[in-house]
Amino acid sequence: MYSESDLEAAVAAGAMTPEAAASLRAYVATRSASPAVDEEHFRLITGFNDIFVAVAAAILLFALGYIGWSIGPRIEGGPSPTSGLLVAGAAWGLAEFFTRKRRMALPSILLLLAFVGGVVATAGFGLVLGVGPELVEHNKMAGGFSAAAAGAVGAGAAWLHWRRFRVPITVAAGAASVAGLVMALIASGLDTGPRDPVFLGFLLLLGIGVFLFAMAWDASDPRRETRRSDVAFWLHLLAAPMMVHPIFRLLGLADGGASAGGAVVVLVVYAIFGLTALAIDRRALLVSALAYVLFALSRLFEQAGAVELSLALTALVIGSALLLLSAFWHSARAMVVKPLPEGIRAKLPVLDRAVVPAA
């Protein structure tokens, strides 16, 4: 399966004319009986060799991490910054071949995550060793600042990786590092935790910020024909759980104690997410909230007396609804998008497009 980034690179390299790329997109859209703009293309694997290389790279990185843990200075009974350093160095070196030269999708994603994760681990564990594990353990503010500093270093590492390799997921990795930095500062500064409503509120605001950032990338490519669309895909995938989890946790669903009324509210919220997903042509919101909706609908069936069949009925309803939505996605999008003001529609992925070269 080709990706829009592949076509963009082929056109830039002169291997294909813009007209030929547009014709290929139109042909693939005709075969799938769906406009290409609604297919939400992104490349994960190009063949089994992607899986083979990813597995081999994961084994090598694990081995290097274990060696670093064994030979380097480390927190007593805990990890060593040497592990992260070896993993990050190896991930960058492997990316020079498998990402920059071979352009392999799955290994590139794995190596990017390993590089950023290794840098964050090196910075975080190195700071803990530097200031002393006892201080970090007994001083929440010191721990928060250490985590924030590690997040800042991770964001810088993601930026360097993007400048070198241009892997679409890199921007999302950098955004995640920045979000981790902010949440660490909030947690330490306000003495709050993951279950606290204040913490969840800030996480929700950050999720909305990442969502708007993703929409900015999407708005710059409404035809979904450049690498910017792939970047937006991963940003939406990051933003979705950051928005979904705080909302449903604040509704009490994450603790398993939702009432029938709360379950109805969850379904209404999911319907709003569905309309938003249709408008922006991104399915990440629907997938991220799926577990909460399954639980909420199951609670409703239990309240109705179908205790033994609640799980099966829930799966039947949700599965059927999502399959129907997928089958008629384009028609449903048209119903949602066409009534919107022209200014908003101009920033959304186009419903239909002529087969002309993208700018």
Salt bridges, closest charged atoms under 4 A:
GLU4 OE1 - ARG25 NE 2.69
ASP6 OD1 - ARG43 NH1 3.12
ASP38 OD2 - HIS330 ND1 2.44
ASP38 OD1 - ARG333 NH1 3.05
GLU40 OE2 - ARG282 NH1 3.38
GLU40 OE1 - ARG283 NH1 2.56
GLU96 OE1 - ARG164 NH2 2.92
ASP191 OD1 - LYS140 NZ 3.14
ASP218 OD1 - ARG224 NE 3.51
ASP218 OD2 - HIS236 NE2 3.04
ASP218 OD1 - ARG282 NH2 2.87
GLU225 OE1 - ARG25 NH1 3.89
GLU225 OE2 - ARG353 NH1 3.01
ASP255 OD1 - ARG195 NH1 3.39
ASP255 OD1 - ARG249 NH2 3.31
ASP281 OD2 - ARG224 NH1 3.28
ASP281 OD1 - ARG283 NH1 3.67
GLU342 OE1 - ARG345 NH2 2.44
ASP352 OD1 - HIS330 NE2 3.40
